């Protein structure tokens, strides 16, 4: 595609509106998701002949094709999409699969976080030794001053600073030793003028002492009466080598706030203050399904036309890394009723459901069917049919008929929003993974991620991980980002922001560089393990040049 044509194409997309479906069709031939032939090029070759079209002609053809698919009138007014009639009156809803308006990534994330806020799971007490990695459910407070008493910071002698104010190696101060105290004990004698107490690290400073002189600055001595004494060779100041009571924490002071991830240092801190049990947010239970009749178990031998299900274990590992408890539920066939039945089975035992695959617009993309039923309010009918309560298949009824059939059945499951089911989005303005979808299904989050491993990985990082973190009380649930300098150009055009797997390198001057990885197409797995982050390449016909400063999403 020439530069002039690219500019005209971008203008067409701008006219029709990003997210209308026009942008997806226009760029489909160039997408790293793979897919359908560019409709403009198809019209060029099939109707007019390649040599007869100028760039302007091509853009006009593109506009006409996109208007046809999106159903928008030439004047700009929206027009309801009418399905083609095939075979004497049976509605073909394939065009309806394109009726998915994309939302920006940021907007999609906010919808997910708002839904996750409604699905926090409460708290539980866990033993301190098991609290690592969990998120605190409430603010924890100091149960005493810390240290709870003035304590020595080293081995030496507890003295009065006034007694040793002028001590030097040549003229040491001589003090009578009246007691000795170790950590965990208390001195029986107070420090008075002209006396000292031998003290060990961590021991309580005896009454009357206001300084500790380290052992290396002293020497043993004997007084004329034969009693033990010490020679102090250095002057001491009040407070020297003493940790005062309450230096670190005062009684009632905050130790950690809600949502804090309990790290080993927190474990030590909480143990210090007697927290044998720790209040933490409950861990979300995440049901993980893979859809696709082509999928084999990981342990199976490859067969013609089939591949192993690698996504499920990857998603489970990412869920566990996010503090959740994954439940591997196996693979599902390309059958909407079977998928609906499986979702219904795990609904009670899972707090969040993730599927991979079947979310695009192909004839066998089963999750698209599920999301359409949520979108048009007919999910209850599908669930009942899958449970055997209704003789329903997804090809049997139009959307209106689905509603009328459901109305005839007495059931506690209500339609749409009344049942706590609503679509959050069924298309995102991003690459890879634009078909990524999310919904609230009867009060619980459902994510449908791409079956392509790279797109699945990106979809989890952008949407699922933030949801899981928010359900566990995290206020900063969105991915962390850094700014880096792009080392090599990414010149591939895209109508949507792209998220490219990249390695981060620290330069000698402290700056970060982003080095995009090879084998980064959405269907490829080779570079996922090596990625430190996702380079964010803004939408456009240009991409990004080497040397550009770009945003990079950090991968945990």
C-alpha positions in Angstrom: 0.0 0.0 0.0 1.5 3.4 -1.0 2.0 6.2 1.5 -0.7 8.3 -0.3 -3.2 5.4 -0.1 -2.3 4.8 3.6 -3.2 8.4 4.3 -6.5 8.1 2.4 -7.3 4.9 4.2 -6.7 6.5 7.6 -9.1 9.3 6.6 -11.7 6.8 5.7 -11.4 5.1 9.1 -11.6 8.6 10.7 -14.7 9.4 8.8 -16.5 6.2 9.8 -15.2 6.2 13.4 -12.7 4.0 15.0 -14.4 1.0 16.5 -17.1 0.9 13.9 -15.8 -2.3 12.3 -14.5 -0.3 9.3 -11.0 0.0 10.7 -10.8 -3.7 11.5 -11.8 -4.6 7.9 -9.5 -2.0 6.3 -6.4 -3.3 8.1 -7.3 -7.0 8.4 -4.9 -8.0 5.6 -2.0 -6.4 7.5 -3.0 -7.5 11.0 -0.7 -9.6 13.0 -3.8 -11.5 14.1 -3.9 -12.8 10.5 -7.2 -13.1 8.9 -9.4 -12.1 6.0 -8.3 -10.6 2.7 -8.4 -6.8 2.6 -11.8 -5.9 1.1 -10.4 -3.1 -1.0 -7.9 -5.4 -2.6 -10.6 -8.0 -3.2 -12.8 -5.5 -5.0 -9.9 -4.2 -7.0 -9.0 -7.6 -8.4 -12.5 -9.1 -8.7 -14.4 -6.1 -10.2 -12.2 -3.5 -11.7 -8.8 -5.0 -12.5 -5.6 -4.1 -10.7 -4.3 -1.7 -13.4 -7.5 0.4 -13.6 -7.5 1.8 -10.0 -5.7 4.9 -8.7 -5.1 5.3 -4.9 -8.1 7.5 -4.7 -10.2 4.9 -6.5 -9.0 2.3 -4.0 -9.9 4.4 -1.1 -13.4 5.0 -2.5 -13.8 1.3 -2.9 -12.6 0.8 0.7 -15.1 3.4 1.9 -18.0 1.7 0.1 -17.0 -1.8 1.4 -16.8 -0.5 4.9 -20.0 1.4 4.7 -21.7 -1.8 3.6 -20.3 -3.8 6.5 -20.8 -1.2 9.2 -24.3 -0.3 8.0 -23.7 3.4 8.1 -25.5 5.7 5.6 -23.5 7.9 3.3 -24.7 11.0 5.2 -23.2 9.7 8.4 -26.4 8.5 10.2 -26.2 5.0 11.7 -28.3 2.3 10.0 -29.4 -1.0 11.5 -27.6 -3.9 10.0 -29.9 -6.3 8.1 -28.9 -9.9 7.8 -28.7 -11.5 4.4 -31.4 -14.0 3.5 -30.1 -17.3 2.4 -31.9 -20.4 1.1 -35.4 -19.0 0.9 -35.8 -17.2 4.2 -33.3 -18.5 6.9 -31.5 -15.5 8.4 -27.7 -15.6 8.1 -26.3 -13.7 11.1 -22.7 -13.7 9.9 -22.8 -10.0 9.2 -24.0 -9.5 12.8 -20.7 -10.8 14.0 -19.1 -7.5 12.8 -21.5 -5.5 14.9 -18.9 -5.1 17.6 -17.8 -1.6 18.4 -14.3 -1.4 19.7 -13.5 0.5 22.9 -10.1 2.1 23.7 -7.9 0.0 26.0 -8.1 2.6 28.8 -11.8 2.6 28.7 -12.0 -1.2 28.6 -9.7 -1.3 31.7 -11.9 1.1 33.6 -15.0 -0.9 32.9 -13.2 -4.0 34.1 -12.0 -2.4 37.3 -15.5 -1.0 38.0 -17.0 -4.5 37.7 -14.2 -6.0 39.8 -15.0 -3.4 42.5 -18.4 -5.0 42.8 -17.0 -8.5 43.2 -14.6 -8.2 46.1 -14.7 -11.5 48.0 -14.3 -10.4 51.6 -11.4 -11.4 54.0 -10.1 -14.3 55.9 -7.5 -15.0 58.6 -4.5 -17.0 57.6 -1.5 -18.0 59.7 1.4 -15.6 59.6 3.7 -18.2 57.9 1.1 -18.5 55.1 0.5 -14.8 54.6 3.3 -14.1 52.1 2.1 -12.9 48.8 -1.4 -12.3 50.0 -3.0 -8.8 50.2 -4.0 -7.3 53.5 -7.6 -6.7 54.1 -7.3 -4.0 56.7 -4.8 -1.6 58.2 -2.6 -3.3 60.8 -1.4 -1.3 63.8 1.5 -1.4 66.2 0.5 -3.2 69.4 3.2 -1.5 71.4 6.0 1.1 71.1 9.0 -0.3 69.2 11.4 -0.8 70.6 9.4 -1.3 73.7 12.3 -0.1 75.9 15.6 1.8 75.4 18.1 -0.8 74.2 21.7 -1.0 73.5 22.9 -1.0 69.9 26.1 -2.8 70.6 28.3 -4.6 73.2 30.0 -2.2 75.6 29.3 -0.3 78.8 26.3 1.7 79.8 27.4 5.0 81.4 26.4 8.5 82.3 27.6 10.8 79.5 28.6 13.4 82.0 31.1 10.9 83.6 33.0 10.4 80.3 32.6 13.8 78.7 36.4 14.4 78.8 37.7 10.9 78.3 40.7 10.4 75.9 43.0 7.5 75.3 45.7 9.4 77.2 43.4 10.3 80.1 40.6 7.7 80.3 37.7 7.9 82.7 37.8 5.2 85.3 34.4 3.8 86.4 33.4 1.1 88.8 31.5 -1.9 87.2 28.4 -2.6 89.3 26.5 -5.1 87.1 26.4 -6.9 83.8 23.2 -7.4 81.6 22.5 -9.5 78.5 19.7 -9.3 76.0 16.5 -10.5 77.6 17.6 -9.6 81.1 17.4 -6.5 83.3 20.3 -4.9 85.3 19.9 -5.2 89.1 21.8 -2.1 89.7 21.2 1.5 88.4 24.0 3.5 86.9 25.1 6.3 89.3 27.9 8.8 89.2 31.3 7.0 88.8 29.7 3.6 87.8 29.1 1.6 84.7 27.2 -1.5 83.7 28.6 -4.1 81.2 25.9 -4.4 78.5 25.3 -6.6 75.5 23.6 -5.8 72.1 19.8 -5.6 72.4 19.8 -5.5 76.2 17.6 -2.9 78.1 19.7 0.1 79.1 19.7 0.3 82.9 18.2 3.2 84.8 20.5 6.2 85.2 22.5 5.5 82.0 22.2 7.7 79.0 25.0 6.5 76.7 26.7 3.3 75.7 30.4 3.2 74.9 31.5 0.4 72.6 33.7 -2.3 74.0 36.6 -1.5 71.6 36.9 1.9 73.3 37.4 0.5 76.8 39.9 -1.5 78.8 39.5 -3.6 82.0 40.9 -2.3 85.2 41.0 -3.1 89.0 40.4 -0.6 91.7 42.5 -0.3 94.9 39.9 -2.3 96.8 40.1 -5.1 94.3 36.7 -4.4 92.7 36.2 -4.5 88.9 36.5 -1.3 86.9 36.6 -0.1 83.3 38.7 2.5 81.6 36.7 4.6 79.1 39.0 6.0 76.3 36.5 8.0 74.3 34.1 10.8 75.3 30.4 9.9 75.2 27.4 11.9 74.2 23.8 11.6 75.6 21.9 9.0 73.5 25.0 7.5 72.0 24.5 3.9 70.8 21.0 3.7 72.4 17.8 3.0 70.5 15.2 4.9 72.4 11.8 3.5 73.2 9.3 4.0 70.3 12.1 5.0 67.9 10.5 3.0 65.0 6.8 2.8 65.9 4.5 4.2 68.5 1.6 2.3 69.9 -1.2 2.4 67.5 0.9 3.5 64.5 0.1 2.0 61.1 2.2 -0.9 60.0 0.7 -1.6 56.6 -2.4 -0.5 54.7 -5.2 -2.5 53.1 -4.2 -3.9 49.7 -0.5 -4.2 50.6 1.2 -7.3 49.3 2.7 -9.2 52.2 6.4 -9.6 51.6 9.0 -11.3 53.8 9.8 -7.9 55.4 6.1 -7.5 56.3 6.1 -11.1 57.8 8.9 -10.1 60.1 7.2 -6.8 61.1 3.9 -8.5 61.8 5.6 -11.2 63.8 7.3 -8.5 65.8 3.9 -7.1 66.9 2.3 -10.4 67.7 0.2 -11.0 64.6 0.0 -14.8 64.6 -3.0 -14.6 62.2 -3.2 -12.1 59.4 -6.4 -10.7 57.8 -6.1 -10.9 54.1 -8.4 -10.7 51.1 -9.7 -14.0 49.9 -8.1 -15.4 46.8 -10.3 -15.4 43.7 -11.0 -18.8 42.3 -10.5 -18.7 38.5 -12.0 -21.3 36.2 -9.9 -21.6 33.0 -11.3 -23.1 29.8 -9.8 -23.5 26.4 -12.2 -23.7 23.5 -11.6 -25.5 20.2 -12.1 -29.0 18.9 -8.5 -28.9 17.6 -7.0 -28.8 21.0 -5.2 -31.8 22.7 -4.1 -32.2 26.3 -0.5 -31.2 26.9 0.6 -34.7 27.5 -0.9 -36.0 24.2 0.9 -36.8 21.1 0.3 -34.4 18.2 -2.2 -35.6 15.6 -2.9 -34.2 12.1 -4.7 -30.9 12.3 -4.5 -30.7 16.1 -2.3 -28.8 18.5 -1.7 -29.0 22.3 -3.5 -26.6 24.6 -0.7 -24.4 25.9 -2.9 -21.4 26.8 -4.7 -23.0 29.8 -1.5 -23.6 31.7 -0.1 -20.2 30.8 -3.3 -18.5 32.0 -3.3 -20.6 35.2 0.3 -19.6 35.9 -0.5 -15.9 35.3 -3.6 -16.2 37.6 -1.6 -17.8 40.3 1.1 -15.0 39.9 -1.8 -12.5 40.4 -2.7 -14.1 43.8 -5.6 -16.2 42.5 -6.3 -19.9 42.7 -6.6 -21.4 39.2 -9.0 -24.2 38.4 -8.1 -25.9 35.1 -11.3 -27.1 33.5 -10.1 -28.6 30.3 -11.1 -27.9 26.7 -14.5 -27.3 25.2 -15.8 -28.2 21.7 -17.0 -25.6 19.2 -20.5 -26.0 20.4 -22.3 -23.1 22.1 -24.6 -25.2 24.1 -21.7 -27.3 25.5 -19.9 -24.1 26.4 -23.0 -22.6 28.1 -23.5 -25.8 30.1 -19.8 -25.8 31.2 -20.0 -22.1 32.3 -23.2 -22.9 34.3 -21.4 -25.9 36.0 -18.5 -23.8 37.2 -20.5 -20.7 38.1 -20.9 -21.7 41.8 -17.4 -22.8 42.4 -15.5 -20.0 40.5 -15.3 -16.3 41.2 -14.1 -15.4 37.8 -14.1 -17.3 34.5 -11.5 -17.2 31.7 -11.9 -18.8 28.3 -9.3 -18.8 25.5 -10.1 -19.1 21.8 -13.3 -18.9 19.9 -13.8 -15.1 20.3 -13.3 -13.8 16.8 -15.8 -13.9 13.9 -15.2 -17.3 12.3 -17.9 -19.8 11.8 -16.8 -21.9 14.8 -15.9 -19.0 17.2 -18.2 -20.2 19.9 -17.5 -17.5 22.5 -18.8 -14.9 20.1 -22.1 -16.6 20.3 -22.1 -16.6 24.1 -21.3 -12.9 24.2 -24.0 -12.1 21.7 -26.5 -13.8 24.0 -25.3 -11.7 26.9 -25.4 -8.6 24.7 -29.0 -9.2 23.5 -30.3 -10.5 26.8 -30.8 -14.1 25.8 -28.2 -15.8 27.9 -30.8 -17.2 30.3 -32.4 -19.0 27.4 -29.1 -20.5 26.3 -28.3 -21.6 29.8 -31.7 -23.2 30.2 -31.3 -25.0 26.9 -27.9 -26.2 27.8 -29.3 -27.6 31.0 -32.1 -29.4 29.2 -34.9 -27.1 30.3 -35.5 -25.7 26.7 -35.1 -27.5 23.4 -32.9 -24.7 22.1 -30.0 -24.4 19.7 -28.3 -21.2 18.8 -29.5 -21.6 15.2 -33.2 -22.2 16.1 -34.3 -18.6 17.1 -33.7 -15.0 16.2 -32.9 -12.7 19.1 -36.6 -11.7 19.4 -37.6 -15.4 19.5 -35.0 -16.1 22.2 -36.7 -13.5 24.3 -40.2 -14.9 23.7 -39.1 -18.4 24.4 -37.5 -17.4 27.7 -40.6 -15.5 28.8 -42.6 -18.7 28.6 -40.4 -20.5 31.1 -40.8 -19.9 34.9 -37.3 -19.6 36.3 -35.4 -17.6 38.9 -32.9 -16.6 36.2 -33.8 -13.2 34.8 -32.6 -11.7 31.6 -29.8 -9.2 31.0 -29.1 -6.7 33.8 -31.9 -8.1 36.0 -29.7 -11.3 36.4 -26.6 -9.3 36.9 -25.4 -10.0 33.4 -24.1 -7.3 31.1 -21.6 -6.9 28.3 -18.5 -4.8 29.2 -17.0 -5.0 25.7 -16.7 -7.4 22.9 -14.0 -5.7 20.9 -11.0 -3.6 21.9 -9.0 -1.1 19.8 -5.7 -2.9 20.2 -3.4 -5.3 18.4 -3.0 -8.2 19.1 -6.2 -9.4 20.5 -8.8 -7.0 19.3 -11.7 -9.6 19.7 -10.9 -9.8 23.4 -14.2 -9.6 25.3 -15.5 -9.2 28.8 -18.8 -9.4 30.5 -20.4 -9.8 33.9 -22.2 -13.1 33.8 -24.8 -13.4 36.5 -22.7 -11.3 38.8 -19.3 -12.8 38.0 -16.6 -11.6 35.6 -16.2 -13.6 32.4 -13.2 -12.9 30.1 -12.9 -14.4 26.6 -9.3 -14.1 25.5 -7.9 -14.8 22.1 -6.8 -18.3 21.2 -3.5 -17.0 19.8 -1.0 -17.3 22.6 0.6 -13.9 22.1 -2.8 -12.2 22.0 -4.0 -14.3 25.0 -1.0 -13.1 27.0 -1.6 -9.5 26.2 -5.3 -9.7 27.0 -4.5 -11.2 30.4 -1.9 -8.5 31.3 -4.2 -5.6 30.2 -7.5 -6.8 31.6 -7.5 -10.0 33.7 -4.6 -9.3 36.0 -6.0 -5.8 36.9 -9.4 -7.4 37.7 -7.8 -10.0 39.9 -5.7 -7.5 41.7 -8.7 -5.2 42.3 -10.8 -8.1 43.6 -8.0 -8.5 46.2 -8.1 -4.9 47.3 -5.3 -3.4 45.2 -5.8 0.3 44.5 -3.0 0.4 41.9 -4.3 -2.5 39.9 -3.3 -1.3 36.4 0.0 -2.4 34.9 3.1 -0.3 35.8 4.8 1.5 32.9 8.1 3.0 32.1 9.5 5.2 29.3 12.1 3.7 27.1 13.9 4.5 23.8 13.1 2.3 20.9 16.2 0.5 19.5 14.8 -0.7 16.2 11.9 0.7 14.2 8.4 -0.8 14.2 7.1 0.4 10.9 4.0 -1.7 10.5 0.9 0.4 10.3 -2.1 -0.3 12.5 -5.5 1.3 13.0 -5.2 0.5 16.8 -2.5 0.8 19.4 -0.2 -2.1 19.3 1.4 -4.0 22.2 4.7 -5.5 21.1 6.7 -7.9 23.2 10.0 -6.3 24.0 13.2 -6.8 26.1 14.3 -3.9 28.3 18.0 -2.9 28.4 19.7 -0.6 30.9 22.1 1.8 29.2 25.3 3.0 30.8 23.8 6.5 31.3 20.8 4.9 33.2 18.3 5.2 30.4 16.1 2.3 29.4 16.0 1.0 25.9 13.3 -1.2 24.4 14.4 -3.9 22.0 11.4 -5.5 20.2 11.6 -9.3 20.1 11.4 -11.4 17.0 8.6 -13.9 16.5 6.1 -11.5 18.1 3.1 -12.3 15.9 0.0 -13.0 18.0 0.1 -16.7 17.0 3.7 -17.2 18.1 4.9 -18.3 21.5 8.7 -18.1 21.1 9.2 -14.6 22.5 6.7 -14.6 25.3 9.1 -16.1 27.8 11.8 -13.5 27.0 9.6 -10.4 27.2 10.2 -7.9 29.9 7.4 -5.6 28.8 4.9 -4.6 26.1 6.0 -1.7 23.9 3.0 0.5 23.2 3.0 1.7 19.6 0.3 4.3 18.9 -2.2 3.7 16.1 -1.4 5.1 12.7 0.1 4.6 9.3 3.7 5.2 10.5 4.4 3.0 13.5 7.4 4.1 15.5 11.0 5.0 14.5 14.2 3.9 16.2 15.1 6.5 18.8 11.5 7.3 19.7 10.6 7.5 23.3 7.8 5.1 23.9 5.7 3.7 26.8 6.4 0.2 27.9 4.1 -1.9 30.1 6.1 -3.9 32.6 5.5 -7.6 32.8 5.6 -9.0 36.3 
